Amino acid sequence: MNAPPERPEIALSVVVVAHDMERELPRTLWSLAAPYQRNILPEDYEILVVDNGSSVPLEAALPAGAAASVYRYRIEEADVSPVRAANLGISRARGAVVGLIIDGARMVSPGLLASALRGASVAQRPVVTAPAWHLGPGVSSSADGAGYDQDTEDDLLDQAGWETNGYGLFSISTPAASSARGLFGAMGESSSLFLHRQTWEEVGGLDERFALPGGGMVNHDLYRRVCALDDAQLVVLLGEGTFHQTHGGAATSGRLTQEEMRADYEAICGRAHQPPSNQPLFLGSVTSAYLPYLAASVGTAQRVGQADEGP
């Protein structure tokens, strides 16, 4: 599981950054490995776990029964921001396509990786992503205050049987704030971003000036910058998503306020954040558990359209 020597290029690399996630990371890794991931062979991709200075070094070992190539990197003197760790993982990736999951507490749906590879083949410069979700009845920052905790979440996951029916995660989750506008509204950030490796090189990775705990709004900045590239084609993976587990993250634990993160963004970027307005190409299929989100997205789009057409 340690960093390998130079390796030949493969189809896909997935970079995962983790800090003190002994509970959450094994679920994330299971969701990224075979047999949970469908329509992709384990030898066609790799998972690079970057341990961003965990108090107890993370093993990054796959749970029993899971299959994938997993390599671990560790930053001993780590920053409170995951940005440097994410850039390290991206620099070590050998995939023609490189995906970033900057929060190692995010589980993923079973078709995410195969769909990401398909999405990366439909345009010269694709920007591939999927909507983000939070496990439980509300986004983590509000759910924690409503009696939702890790024990409650453990029970919820046990009852859902997610290990064998990963699409059932949609039925026990809530769209994240970044995806609250629905499929047909602009996403504020990307929790799972897949780009050609040369695109990562072109944008220079993540901006290391985002030094707040958790990176502040670095995801927002990265997503905006790649969507602003010439000929960028946004590809949204229909029917797929990431699912955030509650943990001690800086943003979702309340240690950082939205006002603090917005002020940091404006100081770095010189302007207030606005979500990219790129028109997406949708790719994928829809399971029954996803239908309520699709229906709600259509309803939201219709209401917004009616408002735009009003006097």
Beta strands, then each sheet from edge to edge (+ up, - down):
strand 1: 10-18
strand 2: 45-52
strand 3: 69-75
strand 4: 95-101
strand 5: 106-108
strand 6: 125-129
strand 7: 132-135
strand 8: 173-175
strand 9: 193-196
strand 10: 232-238
strand 11: 242-244
strand 12: 281-284
sheet 1: 3+ 2+ 1+ 4+ 9-
sheet 2: 5+ 11- 7- 8+
sheet 3: 6+ 10+ 12+
end
